[in-house]
Amino acid sequence: MTTPAAQVFECESCANTLVAVHRPDELRCCGEAMTPVHPEEPIIEPPDLETLWREIFGLSRTRILVCICVLMDEPTTVAEVAELSDLSESTVSNHLDPLVAAGILERSVRNLRAGGTIHVYRGASIETQQAIYRRGLFTWFARAISMIDAYSPDQLKAPYTAVAETETQQAQAAVFWD
């Protein structure tokens, strides 16, 4: 079963905007059905998965590499990921722990024939991963919307005008921003 694509909707009366995936025909605001927004040319290019992981979830390139290595070769061990990624076992282990804590990867214990145990990693179910990514994205999105709602041009100007040390620099900053 494929998930329908997310769409952006807007209220024509009050300009409330929302993103919906399911039952868009039931969306109402100000007593009227909400209208789908179809920009002819997007003002922001849609991200690829690596950009989404890096920018929204704050994952480093190394952590993304470790995660991809596990997802490509599961079930797998720290040593196998280290060999596949050309990273040290210590580095791999340090990056696996937060991915397991976040629920993206799962860790289990495998008994070795010669005795002892070893940790084995695999991806969480696709449904679990999607839920985690959605929750993270919506949390990021909610914070971004709060920033936009509180936005004023003075907030954007402040860091730039604060570094202007001379009167000339202050005059240049005023010309640029005003």
CYANA upper distance limits for C-alpha pairs under 8 A (distance plus 0.5 A):
  3 THR  CA     21 VAL  CA      8.40
  4 PRO  CA     21 VAL  CA      6.55
  4 PRO  CA     22 HIS  CA      7.63
  5 ALA  CA     21 VAL  CA      6.61
  6 ALA  CA     19 VAL  CA      6.96
  6 ALA  CA     20 ALA  CA      6.02
  6 ALA  CA     21 VAL  CA      4.91
  7 GLN  CA     19 VAL  CA      6.05
  7 GLN  CA     20 ALA  CA      6.01
  7 GLN  CA     21 VAL  CA      6.84
  7 GLN  CA     36 PRO  CA      7.46
  7 GLN  CA     37 VAL  CA      8.12
  8 VAL  CA     17 THR  CA      7.52
  8 VAL  CA     18 LEU  CA      6.22
  8 VAL  CA     19 VAL  CA      5.01
  8 VAL  CA     20 ALA  CA      7.01
  8 VAL  CA     36 PRO  CA      6.38
  8 VAL  CA     37 VAL  CA      6.02
  8 VAL  CA     38 HIS  CA      8.43
  9 PHE  CA     17 THR  CA      6.14
  9 PHE  CA     18 LEU  CA      5.90
  9 PHE  CA     19 VAL  CA      6.71
  9 PHE  CA     20 ALA  CA      7.93
  9 PHE  CA     34 MET  CA      6.37
  9 PHE  CA     35 THR  CA      5.78
  9 PHE  CA     36 PRO  CA      4.79
  9 PHE  CA     37 VAL  CA      5.89
 10 GLU  CA     15 ALA  CA      6.32
 10 GLU  CA     16 ASN  CA      6.10
 10 GLU  CA     17 THR  CA      4.91
 10 GLU  CA     18 LEU  CA      7.06
 10 GLU  CA     34 MET  CA      5.99
 10 GLU  CA     35 THR  CA      5.78
 10 GLU  CA     36 PRO  CA      6.86
 10 GLU  CA     37 VAL  CA      7.01
 11 CYS  CA     15 ALA  CA      5.37
 11 CYS  CA     16 ASN  CA      5.74
 11 CYS  CA     17 THR  CA      7.03
 11 CYS  CA     28 ARG  CA      8.41
 11 CYS  CA     29 CYS  CA      6.53
 11 CYS  CA     30 CYS  CA      8.01
 11 CYS  CA     32 GLU  CA      8.30
 11 CYS  CA     33 ALA  CA      8.07
 11 CYS  CA     34 MET  CA      5.44
 11 CYS  CA     35 THR  CA      6.79
 12 GLU  CA     34 MET  CA      7.66
 12 GLU  CA     35 THR  CA      7.62
 13 SER  CA     30 CYS  CA      7.27
 14 CYS  CA     30 CYS  CA      7.97
 16 ASN  CA     29 CYS  CA      8.37
 20 ALA  CA     24 PRO  CA      6.88
 23 ARG  CA     27 LEU  CA      7.91
 25 ASP  CA     33 ALA  CA      7.89
 26 GLU  CA     33 ALA  CA      7.82
 27 LEU  CA     33 ALA  CA      6.33
 27 LEU  CA     34 MET  CA      6.22
 28 ARG  CA     32 GLU  CA      5.79
 28 ARG  CA     33 ALA  CA      4.92
 28 ARG  CA     34 MET  CA      5.87
 29 CYS  CA     33 ALA  CA      6.95
 29 CYS  CA     34 MET  CA      6.81
 47 PRO  CA     51 THR  CA      6.19
 47 PRO  CA     52 LEU  CA      6.49
 48 ASP  CA     52 LEU  CA      6.78
 49 LEU  CA     53 TRP  CA      6.67
 50 GLU  CA     54 ARG  CA      6.54
 50 GLU  CA     64 ILE  CA      7.87
 51 THR  CA     55 GLU  CA      6.22
 51 THR  CA     56 ILE  CA      8.33
 52 LEU  CA     56 ILE  CA      5.90
 52 LEU  CA     57 PHE  CA      7.51
 53 TRP  CA     57 PHE  CA      5.57
 53 TRP  CA     58 GLY  CA      6.98
 53 TRP  CA     59 LEU  CA      6.19
 53 TRP  CA     64 ILE  CA      7.93
 54 ARG  CA     58 GLY  CA      5.34
 54 ARG  CA     59 LEU  CA      5.13
 54 ARG  CA     60 SER  CA      6.49
 54 ARG  CA     61 ARG  CA      7.66
 54 ARG  CA     64 ILE  CA      8.41
 55 GLU  CA     59 LEU  CA      7.96
 56 ILE  CA    136 GLY  CA      8.12
 56 ILE  CA    137 LEU  CA      7.05
 56 ILE  CA    140 TRP  CA      7.15
 57 PHE  CA    136 GLY  CA      7.27
 57 PHE  CA    137 LEU  CA      8.12
 59 LEU  CA     63 ARG  CA      6.48
 59 LEU  CA     64 ILE  CA      6.82
 60 SER  CA     64 ILE  CA      6.71
 61 ARG  CA     65 LEU  CA      6.59
 62 THR  CA     66 VAL  CA      6.72
 62 THR  CA     95 HIS  CA      8.21
 63 ARG  CA     67 CYS  CA      6.64
 63 ARG  CA     95 HIS  CA      5.95
 63 ARG  CA     96 LEU  CA      8.13
 64 ILE  CA     68 ILE  CA      6.59
 65 LEU  CA     69 CYS  CA      6.61
 65 LEU  CA     85 SER  CA      7.55
 66 VAL  CA     70 VAL  CA      6.89
 66 VAL  CA     81 VAL  CA      7.28
 66 VAL  CA     85 SER  CA      7.47
 66 VAL  CA     92 VAL  CA      6.98
 66 VAL  CA     95 HIS  CA      7.40
 66 VAL  CA     96 LEU  CA      7.62
 67 CYS  CA     71 LEU  CA      6.73
 67 CYS  CA     96 LEU  CA      7.93
 67 CYS  CA     99 LEU  CA      7.95
 67 CYS  CA    105 LEU  CA      8.25
 68 ILE  CA     72 MET  CA      6.46
 69 CYS  CA     73 ASP  CA      6.62
 69 CYS  CA     81 VAL  CA      6.52
 69 CYS  CA     84 LEU  CA      7.44
 69 CYS  CA     85 SER  CA      7.46
 70 VAL  CA     74 GLU  CA      5.89
 70 VAL  CA     75 PRO  CA      7.62
 70 VAL  CA     76 THR  CA      6.71
 70 VAL  CA     81 VAL  CA      7.16
 70 VAL  CA    121 TYR  CA      7.18
 70 VAL  CA    122 ARG  CA      6.53
 70 VAL  CA    123 GLY  CA      7.44
 71 LEU  CA    122 ARG  CA      6.95
 71 LEU  CA    123 GLY  CA      6.14
 74 GLU  CA    121 TYR  CA      7.23
 74 GLU  CA    122 ARG  CA      5.51
 74 GLU  CA    123 GLY  CA      7.75
 75 PRO  CA    120 VAL  CA      6.59
 75 PRO  CA    121 TYR  CA      5.94
 75 PRO  CA    122 ARG  CA      5.39
 76 THR  CA     80 GLU  CA      6.66
 76 THR  CA     81 VAL  CA      7.37
 76 THR  CA    120 VAL  CA      5.86
 76 THR  CA    121 TYR  CA      5.77
 76 THR  CA    122 ARG  CA      7.15
 77 THR  CA     81 VAL  CA      6.77
 77 THR  CA    118 ILE  CA      8.08
 77 THR  CA    119 HIS  CA      6.75
 77 THR  CA    120 VAL  CA      5.34
 77 THR  CA    121 TYR  CA      6.58
 78 VAL  CA     82 ALA  CA      6.53
 78 VAL  CA     89 GLU  CA      6.48
 78 VAL  CA     92 VAL  CA      6.78
 78 VAL  CA     93 SER  CA      6.75
 78 VAL  CA    119 HIS  CA      8.12
 78 VAL  CA    120 VAL  CA      8.10
 79 ALA  CA     83 GLU  CA      6.71
 79 ALA  CA     89 GLU  CA      6.42
 80 GLU  CA     84 LEU  CA      6.62
 81 VAL  CA     85 SER  CA      6.37
 81 VAL  CA     87 LEU  CA      8.47
 81 VAL  CA     89 GLU  CA      8.42
 81 VAL  CA     92 VAL  CA      7.46
 82 ALA  CA     86 ASP  CA      6.05
 82 ALA  CA     87 LEU  CA      5.37
 82 ALA  CA     88 SER  CA      6.07
 82 ALA  CA     89 GLU  CA      5.80
 82 ALA  CA     92 VAL  CA      6.57
 83 GLU  CA     87 LEU  CA      7.40
 87 LEU  CA     91 THR  CA      6.90
 87 LEU  CA     92 VAL  CA      7.06
 88 SER  CA     92 VAL  CA      6.80
 89 GLU  CA     93 SER  CA      6.51
 90 SER  CA     94 ASN  CA      6.66
 91 THR  CA     95 HIS  CA      6.84
 92 VAL  CA     96 LEU  CA      6.59
 93 SER  CA     97 ASP  CA      6.90
 94 ASN  CA     98 PRO  CA      8.10
 95 HIS  CA     99 LEU  CA      7.35
 96 LEU  CA    100 VAL  CA      6.68
 96 LEU  CA    105 LEU  CA      8.35
 97 ASP  CA    101 ALA  CA      6.62
 98 PRO  CA    102 ALA  CA      6.49
 99 LEU  CA    103 GLY  CA      6.88
 99 LEU  CA    104 ILE  CA      6.02
 99 LEU  CA    105 LEU  CA      6.13
100 VAL  CA    104 ILE  CA      6.46
100 VAL  CA    105 LEU  CA      5.16
100 VAL  CA    106 GLU  CA      5.99
100 VAL  CA    107 ARG  CA      7.23
102 ALA  CA    132 ILE  CA      8.42
103 GLY  CA    124 ALA  CA      7.25
103 GLY  CA    128 THR  CA      8.18
103 GLY  CA    129 GLN  CA      7.91
103 GLY  CA    132 ILE  CA      7.93
104 ILE  CA    123 GLY  CA      6.67
104 ILE  CA    124 ALA  CA      5.98
104 ILE  CA    128 THR  CA      7.96
104 ILE  CA    129 GLN  CA      6.02
104 ILE  CA    132 ILE  CA      7.83
105 LEU  CA    121 TYR  CA      7.15
105 LEU  CA    122 ARG  CA      6.13
105 LEU  CA    123 GLY  CA      4.81
105 LEU  CA    124 ALA  CA      5.53
106 GLU  CA    121 TYR  CA      6.11
106 GLU  CA    122 ARG  CA      5.88
106 GLU  CA    123 GLY  CA      6.37
106 GLU  CA    124 ALA  CA      6.15
107 ARG  CA    119 HIS  CA      6.89
107 ARG  CA    120 VAL  CA      6.11
107 ARG  CA    121 TYR  CA      5.14
107 ARG  CA    122 ARG  CA      7.21
108 SER  CA    119 HIS  CA      6.16
108 SER  CA    120 VAL  CA      5.78
108 SER  CA    121 TYR  CA      7.02
109 VAL  CA    117 THR  CA      6.80
109 VAL  CA    118 ILE  CA      6.14
109 VAL  CA    119 HIS  CA      5.14
109 VAL  CA    120 VAL  CA      6.42
110 ARG  CA    117 THR  CA      5.95
110 ARG  CA    118 ILE  CA      5.80
110 ARG  CA    119 HIS  CA      6.67
110 ARG  CA    120 VAL  CA      7.00
111 ASN  CA    115 GLY  CA      7.42
111 ASN  CA    116 GLY  CA      6.55
111 ASN  CA    117 THR  CA      4.96
111 ASN  CA    118 ILE  CA      7.09
112 LEU  CA    116 GLY  CA      6.03
112 LEU  CA    117 THR  CA      5.94
112 LEU  CA    118 ILE  CA      7.61
124 ALA  CA    128 THR  CA      6.62
124 ALA  CA    129 GLN  CA      6.70
125 SER  CA    129 GLN  CA      6.78
126 ILE  CA    130 GLN  CA      6.55
127 GLU  CA    131 ALA  CA      6.66
128 THR  CA    132 ILE  CA      6.72
129 GLN  CA    133 TYR  CA      6.63
130 GLN  CA    134 ARG  CA      6.49
131 ALA  CA    135 ARG  CA      6.55
132 ILE  CA    136 GLY  CA      6.64
133 TYR  CA    137 LEU  CA      6.49
134 ARG  CA    138 PHE  CA      6.46
135 ARG  CA    139 THR  CA      6.56
136 GLY  CA    140 TRP  CA      6.66
137 LEU  CA    141 PHE  CA      6.41
138 PHE  CA    142 ALA  CA      6.45
139 THR  CA    143 ARG  CA      6.85
140 TRP  CA    144 ALA  CA      6.66
141 PHE  CA    145 ILE  CA      6.60
142 ALA  CA    146 SER  CA      6.75
143 ARG  CA    147 MET  CA      6.81
144 ALA  CA    148 ILE  CA      6.75
145 ILE  CA    149 ASP  CA      6.56
146 SER  CA    150 ALA  CA      6.72
147 MET  CA    151 TYR  CA      6.43
151 TYR  CA    155 GLN  CA      7.40
152 SER  CA    156 LEU  CA      7.70
153 PRO  CA    157 LYS  CA      6.80
154 ASP  CA    158 ALA  CA      6.44
155 GLN  CA    159 PRO  CA      8.26
156 LEU  CA    160 TYR  CA      8.28
157 LYS  CA    161 THR  CA      6.57
157 LYS  CA    177 TRP  CA      7.49
158 ALA  CA    162 ALA  CA      6.40
159 PRO  CA    163 VAL  CA      7.24
160 TYR  CA    164 ALA  CA      7.43
160 TYR  CA    173 ALA  CA      7.94
161 THR  CA    170 GLN  CA      7.16
161 THR  CA    173 ALA  CA      6.68
164 ALA  CA    169 GLN  CA      5.61
164 ALA  CA    170 GLN  CA      5.81
164 ALA  CA    173 ALA  CA      7.86
165 GLU  CA    169 GLN  CA      6.91
165 GLU  CA    170 GLN  CA      7.62
166 THR  CA    170 GLN  CA      6.72
167 GLU  CA    171 ALA  CA      6.55
168 THR  CA    172 GLN  CA      6.65
169 GLN  CA    173 ALA  CA      6.56
170 GLN  CA    174 ALA  CA      6.63
171 ALA  CA    175 VAL  CA      6.74
172 GLN  CA    176 PHE  CA      6.68
173 ALA  CA    177 TRP  CA      6.58
174 ALA  CA    178 ASP  CA      5.89
